[in-house]
Amino acid sequence: MKLKYVIVDQGYAEVPILFPEFLTHAEVASWYRNKIVSGGFCYFDSEEYSCYGESISLKVQSRGEEDSKILTKCFVHQES
């Protein structure tokens, strides 16, 4: 399933926000006061997220592999 995402800079960490395609990146970004550092589209493929594309409404691009690592770390349970 394809989703949209933004990465929000909280000052102490970059936090990913996932949301459905019917919402715009700008709409979701308006709910946060912090800086949006990247955004685009993503999908989950067996064990990790893959990020790509851009947000036209926010004029930011996906950082590809860097964003994919953040989403995977935050949303995929990894056993120690």
Backbone as JSON Lines, residues from 0, in Angstrom:
{"i":0,"aa":"M","n":[0.84,-1.18,0.0],"ca":[0.0,0.0,0.0],"c":[0.89,1.25,0.0]}
{"i":1,"aa":"K","n":[0.61,2.15,-0.91],"ca":[1.37,3.4,-1.0],"c":[0.8,4.42,-0.01]}
{"i":2,"aa":"L","n":[1.69,5.07,0.72],"ca":[1.33,6.1,1.68],"c":[2.11,7.37,1.37]}
{"i":3,"aa":"K","n":[1.7,8.47,1.98],"ca":[2.48,9.7,1.95],"c":[3.16,9.85,3.3]}
{"i":4,"aa":"Y","n":[4.22,10.65,3.34],"ca":[4.9,10.89,4.61],"c":[5.54,12.27,4.6]}
{"i":5,"aa":"V","n":[5.79,12.77,5.79],"ca":[6.65,13.94,6.0],"c":[7.57,13.6,7.17]}
{"i":6,"aa":"I","n":[8.74,14.22,7.18],"ca":[9.66,14.12,8.31],"c":[9.69,15.48,8.99]}
{"i":7,"aa":"V","n":[9.36,15.5,10.27],"ca":[9.28,16.73,11.05],"c":[10.51,16.83,11.95]}
{"i":8,"aa":"D","n":[11.18,17.97,11.92],"ca":[12.33,18.21,12.79],"c":[11.81,18.72,14.13]}
{"i":9,"aa":"Q","n":[11.91,17.89,15.17],"ca":[11.43,18.25,16.5],"c":[12.49,18.97,17.33]}
{"i":10,"aa":"G","n":[13.64,19.22,16.74],"ca":[14.73,19.86,17.47],"c":[15.68,18.85,18.06]}
{"i":11,"aa":"Y","n":[15.16,17.82,18.67],"ca":[15.98,16.77,19.27],"c":[16.02,15.51,18.4]}
{"i":12,"aa":"A","n":[15.09,15.4,17.45],"ca":[15.02,14.23,16.57],"c":[14.14,14.55,15.36]}
{"i":13,"aa":"E","n":[14.37,13.8,14.29],"ca":[13.5,13.89,13.12],"c":[12.46,12.78,13.24]}
{"i":14,"aa":"V","n":[11.18,13.18,13.18],"ca":[10.08,12.25,13.43],"c":[9.25,12.08,12.16]}
{"i":15,"aa":"P","n":[9.02,10.82,11.75],"ca":[8.21,10.59,10.56],"c":[6.71,10.57,10.87]}
{"i":16,"aa":"I","n":[5.94,11.11,9.95],"ca":[4.49,11.08,10.04],"c":[3.98,10.4,8.76]}
{"i":17,"aa":"L","n":[3.25,9.3,8.91],"ca":[2.65,8.6,7.77],"c":[1.18,8.96,7.67]}
{"i":18,"aa":"F","n":[0.67,9.07,6.45],"ca":[-0.75,9.39,6.27],"c":[-1.23,8.9,4.9]}
{"i":19,"aa":"P","n":[-2.56,8.8,4.73],"ca":[-3.11,8.26,3.49],"c":[-3.03,9.25,2.33]}
{"i":20,"aa":"E","n":[-3.14,8.72,1.12],"ca":[-3.0,9.52,-0.09],"c":[-4.05,10.62,-0.25]}
{"i":21,"aa":"F","n":[-5.22,10.48,0.37],"ca":[-6.26,11.49,0.15],"c":[-5.96,12.81,0.88]}
{"i":22,"aa":"L","n":[-5.02,12.81,1.83],"ca":[-4.6,14.05,2.48],"c":[-3.42,14.65,1.71]}
{"i":23,"aa":"T","n":[-3.32,15.97,1.71],"ca":[-2.16,16.6,1.06],"c":[-1.04,16.75,2.08]}
{"i":24,"aa":"H","n":[0.18,16.81,1.58],"ca":[1.33,17.03,2.45],"c":[1.17,18.35,3.21]}
{"i":25,"aa":"A","n":[0.7,19.39,2.52],"ca":[0.54,20.71,3.15],"c":[-0.49,20.67,4.27]}
{"i":26,"aa":"E","n":[-1.56,19.92,4.07],"ca":[-2.59,19.81,5.11],"c":[-2.02,19.18,6.38]}
{"i":27,"aa":"V","n":[-1.28,18.09,6.22],"ca":[-0.69,17.43,7.38],"c":[0.38,18.31,8.02]}
{"i":28,"aa":"A","n":[1.2,18.96,7.21],"ca":[2.25,19.84,7.74],"c":[1.66,20.98,8.56]}
{"i":29,"aa":"S","n":[0.46,21.43,8.21],"ca":[-0.17,22.54,8.95],"c":[-0.52,22.16,10.38]}
{"i":30,"aa":"W","n":[-0.55,20.89,10.69],"ca":[-0.84,20.42,12.05],"c":[0.37,20.49,12.96]}
{"i":31,"aa":"Y","n":[1.55,20.79,12.38],"ca":[2.8,20.79,13.14],"c":[3.46,22.16,13.03]}
{"i":32,"aa":"R","n":[4.03,22.63,14.1],"ca":[4.71,23.93,14.1],"c":[6.17,23.8,13.71]}
{"i":33,"aa":"N","n":[6.68,22.6,13.77],"ca":[8.1,22.38,13.52],"c":[8.39,22.33,12.02]}
{"i":34,"aa":"K","n":[9.64,22.44,11.69],"ca":[10.09,22.44,10.3],"c":[9.91,21.07,9.65]}
{"i":35,"aa":"I","n":[9.38,21.06,8.45],"ca":[9.29,19.84,7.65],"c":[10.59,19.75,6.84]}
{"i":36,"aa":"V","n":[11.35,18.67,7.04],"ca":[12.65,18.56,6.37],"c":[12.59,17.75,5.08]}
{"i":37,"aa":"S","n":[11.59,16.89,4.95],"ca":[11.44,16.13,3.72],"c":[10.03,15.56,3.66]}
{"i":38,"aa":"G","n":[9.69,15.04,2.5],"ca":[8.38,14.45,2.33],"c":[8.27,13.8,0.96]}
{"i":39,"aa":"G","n":[7.28,12.96,0.82],"ca":[7.07,12.27,-0.44],"c":[6.12,11.11,-0.24]}
{"i":40,"aa":"F","n":[6.46,10.01,-0.89],"ca":[5.64,8.8,-0.86],"c":[6.47,7.65,-0.33]}
{"i":41,"aa":"C","n":[5.79,6.62,0.19],"ca":[6.51,5.46,0.67],"c":[5.63,4.23,0.57]}
{"i":42,"aa":"Y","n":[6.28,3.09,0.63],"ca":[5.57,1.82,0.7],"c":[6.39,0.87,1.55]}
{"i":43,"aa":"F","n":[5.7,-0.12,2.11],"ca":[6.36,-1.11,2.95],"c":[6.55,-2.37,2.14]}
{"i":44,"aa":"D","n":[7.77,-2.87,2.07],"ca":[8.09,-4.05,1.28],"c":[8.74,-5.1,2.17]}
{"i":45,"aa":"S","n":[8.01,-5.99,2.68],"ca":[8.39,-7.13,3.53],"c":[9.03,-6.74,4.86]}
{"i":46,"aa":"E","n":[10.17,-6.06,4.87],"ca":[10.82,-5.76,6.14],"c":[11.25,-4.32,6.3]}
{"i":47,"aa":"E","n":[11.01,-3.49,5.29],"ca":[11.46,-2.1,5.39],"c":[10.61,-1.16,4.54]}
{"i":48,"aa":"Y","n":[10.7,0.1,4.87],"ca":[10.02,1.13,4.09],"c":[10.94,1.63,2.99]}
{"i":49,"aa":"S","n":[10.36,2.0,1.86],"ca":[11.08,2.63,0.77],"c":[10.42,3.98,0.49]}
{"i":50,"aa":"C","n":[11.22,5.04,0.5],"ca":[10.73,6.39,0.31],"c":[11.21,6.95,-1.02]}
{"i":51,"aa":"Y","n":[10.37,7.77,-1.64],"ca":[10.71,8.33,-2.94],"c":[9.84,9.54,-3.24]}
{"i":52,"aa":"G","n":[10.17,10.25,-4.29],"ca":[9.32,11.32,-4.79],"c":[9.51,12.64,-4.08]}
{"i":53,"aa":"E","n":[8.43,13.4,-4.05],"ca":[8.48,14.74,-3.47],"c":[7.09,15.19,-3.06]}
{"i":54,"aa":"S","n":[7.05,16.27,-2.31],"ca":[5.8,16.95,-1.99],"c":[5.77,18.25,-2.79]}
{"i":55,"aa":"I","n":[4.9,18.3,-3.76],"ca":[4.77,19.52,-4.57],"c":[4.19,20.64,-3.72]}
{"i":56,"aa":"S","n":[3.21,20.31,-2.86],"ca":[2.56,21.35,-2.05],"c":[3.5,21.98,-1.02]}
{"i":57,"aa":"L","n":[4.51,21.23,-0.56],"ca":[5.47,21.76,0.41],"c":[6.8,22.16,-0.21]}
{"i":58,"aa":"K","n":[7.0,21.77,-1.46],"ca":[8.26,22.04,-2.16],"c":[9.46,21.44,-1.43]}
{"i":59,"aa":"V","n":[9.29,20.18,-0.99],"ca":[10.39,19.41,-0.4],"c":[10.46,18.06,-1.1]}
{"i":60,"aa":"Q","n":[11.63,17.47,-1.1],"ca":[11.82,16.18,-1.73],"c":[12.09,15.1,-0.7]}
{"i":61,"aa":"S","n":[11.85,13.88,-1.11],"ca":[12.25,12.73,-0.31],"c":[13.77,12.68,-0.29]}
{"i":62,"aa":"R","n":[14.32,12.24,0.84],"ca":[15.76,12.01,0.92],"c":[16.09,10.54,0.69]}
{"i":63,"aa":"G","n":[15.14,9.83,0.09],"ca":[15.35,8.44,-0.31],"c":[15.76,7.52,0.81]}
{"i":64,"aa":"E","n":[16.97,7.02,0.72],"ca":[17.46,6.02,1.67],"c":[17.49,6.55,3.11]}
{"i":65,"aa":"E","n":[17.85,7.81,3.29],"ca":[17.89,8.38,4.64],"c":[16.5,8.35,5.28]}
{"i":66,"aa":"D","n":[15.48,8.77,4.54],"ca":[14.11,8.74,5.05],"c":[13.63,7.3,5.24]}
{"i":67,"aa":"S","n":[13.99,6.42,4.32],"ca":[13.6,5.01,4.44],"c":[14.11,4.41,5.74]}
{"i":68,"aa":"K","n":[15.34,4.74,6.11],"ca":[15.92,4.23,7.36],"c":[15.17,4.76,8.57]}
{"i":69,"aa":"I","n":[14.78,6.04,8.54],"ca":[14.05,6.64,9.67],"c":[12.69,5.96,9.83]}
{"i":70,"aa":"L","n":[11.95,5.8,8.74],"ca":[10.63,5.15,8.82],"c":[10.75,3.72,9.29]}
{"i":71,"aa":"T","n":[11.7,3.0,8.76],"ca":[11.89,1.6,9.15],"c":[12.23,1.49,10.62]}
{"i":72,"aa":"K","n":[13.13,2.35,11.09],"ca":[13.52,2.32,12.51],"c":[12.33,2.62,13.42]}
{"i":73,"aa":"C","n":[11.48,3.55,13.03],"ca":[10.37,3.96,13.88],"c":[9.15,3.03,13.81]}
{"i":74,"aa":"F","n":[8.91,2.42,12.65],"ca":[7.66,1.69,12.47],"c":[7.77,0.18,12.32]}
{"i":75,"aa":"V","n":[8.98,-0.34,12.24],"ca":[9.14,-1.79,12.08],"c":[9.76,-2.33,13.36]}
{"i":76,"aa":"H","n":[9.08,-3.28,13.97],"ca":[9.59,-3.9,15.2],"c":[10.86,-4.67,14.88]}
{"i":77,"aa":"Q","n":[11.93,-4.31,15.57],"ca":[13.19,-4.99,15.39],"c":[13.61,-5.6,16.72]}
{"i":78,"aa":"E","n":[13.82,-6.88,16.7],"ca":[14.21,-7.57,17.93],"c":[15.68,-7.33,18.2]}
{"i":79,"aa":"S","n":[16.04,-7.22,19.49],"ca":[17.42,-7.0,19.88],"c":[18.21,-8.28,19.93]}
